[in-house]
Amino acid sequence: MVQLSSFDVVLIVLFFAITLFIGIYVSKQSGKSAAEYFLSGRNMPWWLLGVSMVATTFSTDTPNLVTDIVRTNGVSGNWVWWAFLLTGLLTVFVYAKLWRKSEVSTDIEFYELRYGGKPARFLRGFRAIYLGIIFNILAMSAVTLAAIKIGAIM
């Protein structure tokens, strides 16, 4: 069994105290409106929004994917997921700026703005079923499997 030193305990407590302080501090601002809560009052710079959009694609299942790719294809197999660097850069430096400029809150609002009418209605319904049900079930299954694998080792 692993023994934690006093220094380890102090670091852990300090980390949680800082996290709690930040949460309490920003909760006062975020509770004012839905725009404050979900969009940070539209005060974040576009590049930070882009980095945030890319960062949300990583989860506990990402290390498992990368490990499997390297195990199967060797180190050169990393190009499979490094290829997403291009789309990540486009997201940060092109799409995030356009998203900000359009002043929408969600991708569904963006589709309404872009297409409108029946095509937008169909796209909303398709994305609700595909992303809301099918894709989320697959993603949560992968994350749960990763947590089980990590937990088994720990």
TIBA-829429 format. One record per residue: x, y, z of N, C-alpha, C, CB in turn; residue number from 1; residue in one letter. Coordinates in steps of 0.001 Angstrom, whole numbers, padded with zeros to 6 digits. Glycine has a CB too. Layout:
% residues N
      n_px      n_py      n_pz     ca_px     ca_py     ca_pz      c_px      c_py      c_pz     cb_px     cb_py     cb_pz     n   res
         X         Y         Z         X         Y         Z         X         Y         Z         X         Y         Z   NUM     A
...
END
This chain:
% residues 154
      n_px      n_py      n_pz     ca_px     ca_py     ca_pz      c_px      c_py      c_pz     cb_px     cb_py     cb_pz     n   res
    000844   -001186    000000    000000    000000    000000    000887    001247    000000   -000959   -000001    001226     1     M
    000467    002246   -000749    001222    003482   -000887    000971    004370    000322    000845    004216   -002191     2     V
    002045    004879    000906    001942    005800    002033    002176    007218    001535    002955    005434    003153     3     Q
    001288    008122    001879    001444    009518    001505    002193    010254    002607    000070    010177    001240     4     L
    003147    011061    002204    003869    011876    003182    003016    013092    003525    005271    012313    002635     5     S
    003423    013816    004548    002707    015037    004939    002712    016048    003796    003342    015661    006204     6     S
    003822    016125    003060    003931    017035    001925    002905    016684    000848    005350    016994    001341     7     F
    002730    015376    000586    001737    014933   -000400    000332    015355    000022    001800    013402   -000580     8     D
    000009    015159    001279   -001314    015506    001793   -001542    017014    001685   -001470    015039    003260     9     V
   -000517    017816    002030   -000632    019273    001931   -000880    019687    000479    000645    019960    002476    10     V
   -000157    019080   -000466   -000356    019402   -001883   -001765    019053   -002344    000667    018663   -002743    11     L
   -002262    017914   -001940   -003608    017484   -002330   -004656    018430   -001753   -003877    016037   -001860    12     I
   -004545    018754   -000481   -005491    019661    000167   -005415    021045   -000474   -005208    019753    001685    13     V
   -004194    021517   -000757   -004010    022813   -001409   -004667    022838   -002785   -002521    023140   -001535    14     L
   -004483    021768   -003547   -005101    021679   -004872   -006618    021793   -004772   -004715    020360   -005558    15     F
   -007224    021024   -003866   -008676    021070   -003736   -009153    022410   -003194   -009155    019948   -002835    16     F
   -008391    023033   -002306   -008767    024349   -001771   -008746    025405   -002875   -007816    024761   -000624    17     A
   -007707    025387   -003710   -007619    026342   -004815   -008761    026125   -005805   -006261    026214   -005532    18     I
   -009029    024855   -006130   -010125    024531   -007050   -011462    025003   -006485   -010171    023014   -007323    19     T
   -011688    024770   -005196   -012926    025206   -004550   -013038    026727   -004565   -012992    024685   -003108    20     L
   -011936    027427   -004276   -011930    028883   -004285   -012288    029423   -005666   -010563    029412   -003849    21     F
   -011672    028870   -006704   -011972    029307   -008070   -013451    029073   -008383   -011077    028559   -009095    22     I
   -013978    027917   -008007   -015389    027608   -008247   -016322    028578   -007557   -015699    026209   -007789    23     G
   -016033    028901   -006305   -016878    029848   -005571   -016767    031238   -006183   -016486    029889   -004077    24     I
   -015556    031632   -006541   -015320    032959   -007115   -016072    033149   -008431   -013825    033178   -007338    25     Y
   -015975    032192   -009340   -016626    032358   -010642   -018121    032058   -010588   -015965    031459   -011669    26     V
   -018582    031341   -009563   -020014    031043   -009477   -020838    032307   -009266   -020282    030054   -008345    27     S
   -020266    033302   -008605   -020982    034561   -008407   -021265    035240   -009747   -020174    035502   -007493    28     K
   -020320    035182   -010662   -020473    035811   -011973   -021337    034954   -012894   -019101    036055   -012613    29     Q
   -021140    033627   -012852   -021813    032754   -013812   -023297    032601   -013543   -021171    031405   -013808    30     S
   -023753    032894   -012346   -025155    032723   -012015   -026055    033842   -012492   -025296    032584   -010564    31     G
   -025478    034893   -013093   -026271    036051   -013504   -027180    035769   -014693   -025361    037193   -013838    32     K
   -026714    034956   -015639   -027519    034664   -016826   -026994    033393   -017492   -027495    035862   -017825    33     S
   -027761    032893   -018443   -027328    031702   -019188   -026081    032007   -020010   -028458    031194   -020109    34     A
   -025987    033223   -020537   -024814    033610   -021328   -023564    033643   -020451   -025035    034987   -021992    35     A
   -023708    034105   -019215   -022563    034102   -018296   -022161    032669   -017969   -022896    034879   -016996    36     E
   -023148    031816   -017730   -022862    030444   -017322   -022236    029635   -018453   -024134    029764   -016846    37     Y
   -022853    029666   -019621   -022398    028817   -020717   -021337    029467   -021595   -023563    028429   -021563    38     F
   -021332    030792   -021696   -020461    031468   -022656   -019471    032418   -022000   -021292    032225   -023649    39     L
   -019355    032364   -020683   -018441    033250   -019967   -018708    034709   -020321   -016987    032887   -020283    40     S
   -019975    035037   -020507   -020360    036404   -020817   -019839    036911   -022153   -019887    037301   -019741    41     G
   -019443    035978   -022994   -018848    036309   -024302   -017618    037212   -024164   -019890    036995   -025196    42     R
   -016876    037007   -023080   -015694    037814   -022823   -014382    037089   -023103   -015708    038274   -021410    43     N
   -014436    035811   -023414   -013209    035068   -023688   -012709    035393   -025090   -013442    033548   -023533    44     M
   -011389    035463   -025274   -010867    035701   -026630   -011119    034483   -027524   -009347    036024   -026582    45     P
   -011225    034711   -028815   -011554    033636   -029756   -010539    032508   -029702   -011638    034182   -031171    46     W
   -009255    032821   -029518   -008225    031777   -029527   -008368    030866   -028317   -006823    032402   -029552    47     W
   -008789    031411   -027168   -008996    030583   -025983   -010218    029683   -026170   -009164    031466   -024727    48     L
   -011243    030200   -026838   -012409    029380   -027160   -012015    028219   -028067   -013501    030233   -027830    49     L
   -011165    028507   -029065   -010708    027462   -029975   -009913    026392   -029260   -009875    028060   -031077    50     G
   -009003    026804   -028390   -008219    025836   -027618   -009149    025001   -026741   -007153    026557   -026748    51     V
   -010146    025646   -026151   -011114    024932   -025321   -011903    023910   -026131   -012069    025918   -024658    52     S
   -012292    024287   -027365   -013038    023359   -028229   -012201    022123   -028546   -013465    024059   -029538    53     M
   -010917    022327   -028802   -010042    021196   -029105   -009797    020363   -027852   -008706    021686   -029693    54     V
   -009593    021026   -026710   -009304    020314   -025468   -010461    019408   -025046   -008996    021307   -024359    55     A
   -011684    019775   -025389   -012825    018954   -024991   -012883    017621   -025731   -014105    019715   -025224    56     T
   -012074    017459   -026780   -012085    016193   -027504   -011217    015136   -026827   -011616    016406   -028928    57     T
   -010492    015515   -025780   -009642    014566   -025068   -010318    014114   -023793   -008275    015183   -024755    58     F
   -010173    012821   -023493   -010795    012248   -022319   -009934    011076   -021850   -012259    011798   -022619    59     S
   -010467    010304   -020921   -009708    009160   -020419   -009514    008094   -021482   -010401    008559   -019217    60     T
   -010349    008117   -022518   -010204    007106   -023559   -009095    007447   -024555   -011515    006934   -024293    61     D
   -008634    008699   -024588   -007591    009101   -025535   -006279    008359   -025305   -007354    010595   -025438    62     T
   -005778    008271   -024060   -004548    007493   -023858   -004696    006028   -024260   -004125    007571   -022410    63     P
   -005876    005458   -024041   -006099    004068   -024465   -006025    003940   -025979   -007462    003562   -023963    64     N
   -006601    004888   -026699   -006558    004874   -028161   -005113    004969   -028646   -007400    006035   -028744    65     L
   -004372    005932   -028095   -002987    006134   -028521   -002149    004905   -028198   -002386    007381   -027846    66     V
   -002340    004332   -027037   -001600    003121   -026656   -001896    001989   -027618   -001951    002696   -025222    67     T
   -003165    001810   -027972   -003535    000752   -028906   -002930    000993   -030290   -005057    000649   -029009    68     D
   -002943    002240   -030733   -002361    002563   -032044   -000875    002232   -032060   -002578    004056   -032388    69     I
   -000151    002633   -031007    001292    002374   -030947    001559    000875   -030811    001934    003142   -029766    70     V
    000752    000189   -030017    000939   -001254   -029850    000705   -001994   -031168   -000008   -001795   -028766    71     R
   -000278   -001551   -031924   -000623   -002213   -033178    000316   -001836   -034317   -002042   -001879   -033560    72     T
    000623   -000524   -034460    001357   -000032   -035625    002753    000489   -035323    000580    001041   -036273    73     N
    003171    000439   -034078    004459    001009   -033716    004347    002518   -033556    005517    000662   -034767    74     G
    005474    003156   -033239    005486    004594   -032997    005015    005370   -034226    006887    005049   -032594    75     V
    005321    004855   -035414    004889    005560   -036629    003368    005615   -036753    005478    004884   -037863    76     S
    002667    004755   -036036    001213    004771   -036045    000623    006031   -035436    000693    003579   -035317    77     G
    001453    006781   -034708    000971    008034   -034126    000446    009003   -035174    002075    008694   -033341    78     N
    000909    008850   -036419    000423    009739   -037470   -001085    009612   -037668    001142    009445   -038777    79     W
   -001661    008498   -037262   -003112    008327   -037377   -003828    009421   -036593   -003545    006928   -036870    80     V
   -003388    009668   -035388   -004062    010708   -034604   -003372    012063   -034705   -004138    010290   -033154    81     W
   -002104    012112   -035074   -001448    013406   -035292   -002054    014124   -036499    000072    013214   -035494    82     W
   -002671    013364   -037394   -003317    013975   -038555   -004440    014918   -038128   -003868    012891   -039491    83     A
   -004983    014691   -036934   -006040    015581   -036425   -005495    016939   -036011   -006746    014936   -035242    84     F
   -004179    017092   -035999   -003582    018383   -035691   -004079    019447   -036665   -002049    018292   -035734    85     L
   -004196    019089   -037925   -004661    020037   -038932   -006079    020516   -038632   -004606    019404   -040321    86     L
   -006979    019584   -038326   -008349    019997   -038017   -008406    020754   -036700   -009276    018783   -037963    87     T
   -007554    020382   -035751   -007497    021114   -034490   -007043    022545   -034697   -006570    020416   -033516    88     G
   -006030    022740   -035541   -005559    024093   -035838   -006624    024899   -036575   -004274    024038   -036669    89     L
   -007334    024252   -037494   -008434    024947   -038183   -009506    025370   -037182   -009055    024041   -039279    90     L
   -009806    024498   -036242   -010807    024820   -035229   -010379    026039   -034430   -011038    023624   -034295    91     T
   -009111    026042   -033981   -008639    027136   -033142   -008561    028445   -033906   -007285    026802   -032564    92     V
   -007954    028421   -035080   -007631    029679   -035751   -008627    030131   -036815   -006305    029558   -036372    93     F
   -009532    029281   -037238   -010503    029681   -038254   -011926    029586   -037711   -010355    028811   -039511    94     V
   -012349    028383   -037333   -013737    028181   -036951   -014123    028912   -035679   -014005    026727   -036785    95     Y
   -013229    028939   -034688   -013568    029617   -033432   -013808    031109   -033666   -012446    029417   -032392    96     A
   -013009    031700   -034525   -013172    033129   -034832   -014517    033365   -035535   -011994    033638   -035724    97     K
   -014860    032482   -036482   -016136    032614   -037196   -017322    032353   -036265   -016182    031645   -038392    98     L
   -017160    031367   -035386   -018211    031028   -034425   -018482    032239   -033543   -017808    029792   -033560    99     W
   -017411    032865   -033065   -017529    034038   -032198   -018233    035182   -032939   -016131    034492   -031707   100     R
   -017841    035368   -034191   -018392    036458   -035001   -019893    036265   -035245   -017648    036552   -036344   101     K
   -020344    035009   -035372   -021758    034733   -035639   -022634    034926   -034404   -021918    033318   -036158   102     S
   -022034    035024   -033215   -022737    035248   -031946   -023778    034184   -031616   -023404    036585   -031976   103     E
   -023481    032930   -031972   -024367    031830   -031604   -023829    031162   -030348   -024501    030803   -032763   104     V
   -024700    030403   -029688   -024308    029698   -028467   -024015    028228   -028718   -025394    029826   -027424   105     S
   -024735    027629   -029663   -024579    026200   -029914   -024399    025943   -031400   -025786    025418   -029380   106     T
   -023954    024736   -031706   -023810    024373   -033114   -025163    024311   -033808   -023092    023033   -033247   107     D
   -026208    023961   -033078   -027553    023920   -033669   -027980    025328   -034096   -028580    023322   -032660   108     I
   -027693    026330   -033280   -027983    027715   -033668   -027198    028102   -034917   -027651    028680   -032514   109     E
   -025965    027608   -035001   -025143    027897   -036172   -025783    027297   -037425   -023708    027348   -035981   110     F
   -026271    026064   -037340   -026916    025431   -038495   -028179    026174   -038890   -027247    023969   -038192   111     Y
   -028941    026643   -037896   -030135    027445   -038189   -029750    028707   -038947   -030882    027810   -036888   112     E
   -028683    029347   -038501   -028212    030572   -039145   -027707    030282   -040553   -027103    031228   -038310   113     L
   -027012    029176   -040711   -026380    028849   -041991   -027387    028341   -043026   -025296    027805   -041780   114     R
   -028297    027451   -042604   -029189    026810   -043569   -030627    027327   -043498   -029182    025321   -043350   115     Y
   -031234    027319   -042346   -032606    027779   -042187   -033615    026837   -042828   -032755    029154   -042773   116     G
   -034866    026971   -042449   -035965    026213   -043048   -035914    024724   -042806   -035990    026450   -044496   117     G
   -036452    023951   -043787   -036549    022502   -043667   -035190    021805   -043578   -037312    021955   -044835   118     K
   -034190    022218   -044373   -032885    021555   -044236   -032317    021678   -042819   -031893    022145   -045238   119     P
   -032467    022840   -042213   -031965    023031   -040848   -032761    022194   -039863   -032024    024515   -040449   120     A
   -034050    022108   -040058   -034902    021296   -039176   -034491    019828   -039256   -036401    021456   -039554   121     R
   -034268    019319   -040487   -033825    017940   -040654   -032469    017723   -039989   -033752    017578   -042143   122     F
   -031541    018656   -040198   -030200    018532   -039626   -030252    018541   -038101   -029297    019665   -040128   123     L
   -031103    019400   -037527   -031269    019417   -036070   -031759    018070   -035566   -032247    020522   -035650   124     R
   -032761    017515   -036211   -033292    016219   -035795   -032282    015106   -035940   -034520    015886   -036588   125     G
   -031572    015099   -037067   -030558    014061   -037295   -029455    014152   -036248   -029957    014187   -038710   126     F
   -028966    015358   -035998   -027884    015526   -035020   -028364    015204   -033609   -027332    016958   -035072   127     R
   -029614    015492   -033305   -030144    015163   -031980   -030136    013658   -031767   -031571    015718   -031810   128     A
   -030544    012912   -032779   -030562    011450   -032651   -029149    010884   -032711   -031429    010821   -033755   129     I
   -028380    011313   -033707   -027040    010756   -033893   -026104    011122   -032750   -026455    011236   -035205   130     Y
   -025982    012419   -032466   -025053    012835   -031411   -025637    012614   -030021   -024683    014302   -031585   131     L
   -026916    012898   -029864   -027532    012794   -028552   -027715    011382   -028056   -028832    013459   -028571   132     G
   -027898    010450   -028951   -028138    009071   -028528   -026971    008170   -028943   -029462    008544   -029129   133     I
   -026800    007967   -030224   -025819    006982   -030711   -024394    007366   -030333   -025924    006837   -032230   134     I
   -023953    008552   -030728   -022566    008947   -030491   -022255    009045   -029004   -022276    010277   -031169   135     F
   -023178    009618   -028222   -022929    009740   -026777   -022836    008395   -026095   -024019    010558   -026122   136     N
   -023640    007439   -026507   -023555    006096   -025918   -022196    005474   -026227   -024695    005187   -026450   137     I
   -021751    005600   -027481   -020435    005056   -027841   -019311    005770   -027097   -020210    005167   -029353   138     L
   -019377    007088   -027018   -018326    007856   -026333   -018286    007529   -024846   -018547    009363   -026529   139     A
   -019451    007483   -024203   -019480    007172   -022772   -019049    005734   -022504   -020880    007408   -022207   140     M
   -019333    004841   -023432   -018867    003457   -023292   -017349    003394   -023335   -019463    002568   -024396   141     S
   -016741    004141   -024263   -015278    004167   -024368   -014652    004782   -023121   -014843    004950   -025616   142     A
   -015244    005858   -022616   -014719    006502   -021408   -014864    005582   -020206   -015442    007836   -021145   143     V
   -016001    004898   -020094   -016215    003967   -018994   -015232    002803   -019074   -017657    003448   -019005   144     T
   -015014    002267   -020274   -014039    001188   -020444   -012652    001651   -020034   -014024    000694   -021898   145     L
   -012287    002876   -020437   -010977    003413   -020052   -010871    003542   -018535   -010736    004783   -020720   146     A
   -011918    004033   -017882   -011901    004162   -016434   -011777    002801   -015758   -013156    004873   -015954   147     A
   -012433    001806   -016293   -012342    000448   -015737   -010927   -000089   -015874   -013338   -000498   -016438   148     I
   -010328    000100   -017050   -008959   -000367   -017267   -007960    000341   -016366   -008566   -000170   -018715   149     K
   -008100    001658   -016253   -007211    002424   -015383   -007419    002016   -013922   -007452    003943   -015560   150     I
   -008692    001893   -013528   -009002    001483   -012155   -008484    000103   -011814   -010480    001520   -011933   151     G
   -008524   -000822   -012767   -008037   -002177   -012523   -006529   -002170   -012242   -008353   -003087   -013729   152     A
   -005808   -001327   -012955   -004363   -001243   -012740   -004041   -000570   -011412   -003698   -000481   -013887   153     I
   -004817    000456   -011098   -004568    001168   -009844   -004922    000310   -008651   -005358    002468   -009799   154     M
END
